[in-house]
């Protein structure tokens, strides 16, 4: 994780949780999200954020873990950031593969996670993978007039941000320049 991301995750209105590479981390992540949103008085968002968090952590465990032993016992970090009535949920992993939204086999028991994230969030995306990993994130709004997706969707181009947009109101501070890819 880069230093600006670490600073963002320690800012007021944010919460983090380091998670081990263990399937039990999915339940821990859901519990943390529900508790934090309750503390922030954003219970109306809880079901959607918990659902997306479960899918993002599951995907990170399945697809975002490098082969072989890792350098630390907590290869995943769950981050939440509050901006008014909106919440950004991000899962950081050490994987370098880009998430793929593809049509699952109708009879398959898996392969729908990102479709679920897309359906319950305003917008989702990922950071450009680096040798230390990537983040996959989603934004949720409690009020229709505070939808960050509308602000993001109005910008042209396949990726959001860049050095000229340091004061964006829909992304965490310091993230521009990291080429956060928007989806949905």
ChimeraX attribute file (.defattr): number of C-alpha atoms within 10 A of each C-alpha:
attribute: neighborCount
match mode: 1-to-1
recipient: residues
	/A:1	15
	/A:2	12
	/A:3	9
	/A:4	15
	/A:5	18
	/A:6	12
	/A:7	11
	/A:8	19
	/A:9	22
	/A:10	14
	/A:11	14
	/A:12	9
	/A:13	15
	/A:14	18
	/A:15	18
	/A:16	20
	/A:17	17
	/A:18	17
	/A:19	22
	/A:20	16
	/A:21	20
	/A:22	12
	/A:23	13
	/A:24	10
	/A:25	18
	/A:26	21
	/A:27	14
	/A:28	14
	/A:29	24
	/A:30	19
	/A:31	12
	/A:32	19
	/A:33	26
	/A:34	18
	/A:35	14
	/A:36	20
	/A:37	19
	/A:38	14
	/A:39	10
	/A:40	14
	/A:41	12
	/A:42	18
	/A:43	16
	/A:44	13
	/A:45	21
	/A:46	20
	/A:47	14
	/A:48	17
	/A:49	27
	/A:50	22
	/A:51	17
	/A:52	29
	/A:53	26
	/A:54	21
	/A:55	19
	/A:56	28
	/A:57	29
	/A:58	17
	/A:59	19
	/A:60	24
	/A:61	21
	/A:62	13
	/A:63	16
	/A:64	25
	/A:65	20
	/A:66	16
	/A:67	7
	/A:68	6
	/A:69	8
	/A:70	12
	/A:71	7
	/A:72	9
	/A:73	11
	/A:74	14
	/A:75	22
	/A:76	26
	/A:77	21
	/A:78	24
	/A:79	25
	/A:80	24
	/A:81	23
	/A:82	22
	/A:83	16
	/A:84	13
	/A:85	17
	/A:86	20
	/A:87	24
	/A:88	23
	/A:89	27
	/A:90	27
	/A:91	25
	/A:92	26
	/A:93	28
	/A:94	22
	/A:95	23
	/A:96	19
	/A:97	15
	/A:98	17
	/A:99	16
	/A:100	8
	/A:101	14
	/A:102	10
	/A:103	9
	/A:104	13
	/A:105	10
	/A:106	9
	/A:107	6
	/A:108	8
	/A:109	8
	/A:110	9
	/A:111	16
	/A:112	16
	/A:113	19
	/A:114	20
	/A:115	16
	/A:116	15
	/A:117	25
	/A:118	18
	/A:119	14
	/A:120	20
	/A:121	23
	/A:122	18
	/A:123	23
	/A:124	25
	/A:125	23
	/A:126	21
	/A:127	21
	/A:128	17
	/A:129	19
	/A:130	15
	/A:131	9
	/A:132	12
	/A:133	21
	/A:134	26
	/A:135	30
	/A:136	26
	/A:137	27
	/A:138	26
	/A:139	27
	/A:140	25
	/A:141	24
	/A:142	16
	/A:143	12
	/A:144	9
	/A:145	9
	/A:146	16
	/A:147	18
	/A:148	21
	/A:149	19
	/A:150	14
	/A:151	12
	/A:152	18
	/A:153	15
	/A:154	8
	/A:155	11
	/A:156	8
	/A:157	9
	/A:158	10
	/A:159	15
	/A:160	21
	/A:161	21
	/A:162	14
	/A:163	12
	/A:164	9
	/A:165	12
	/A:166	15
	/A:167	13
	/A:168	17
	/A:169	12
	/A:170	18
	/A:171	19
	/A:172	19
	/A:173	16
	/A:174	16
	/A:175	20
	/A:176	19
	/A:177	14
	/A:178	19
	/A:179	16
	/A:180	24
	/A:181	17
	/A:182	21
	/A:183	18
	/A:184	16
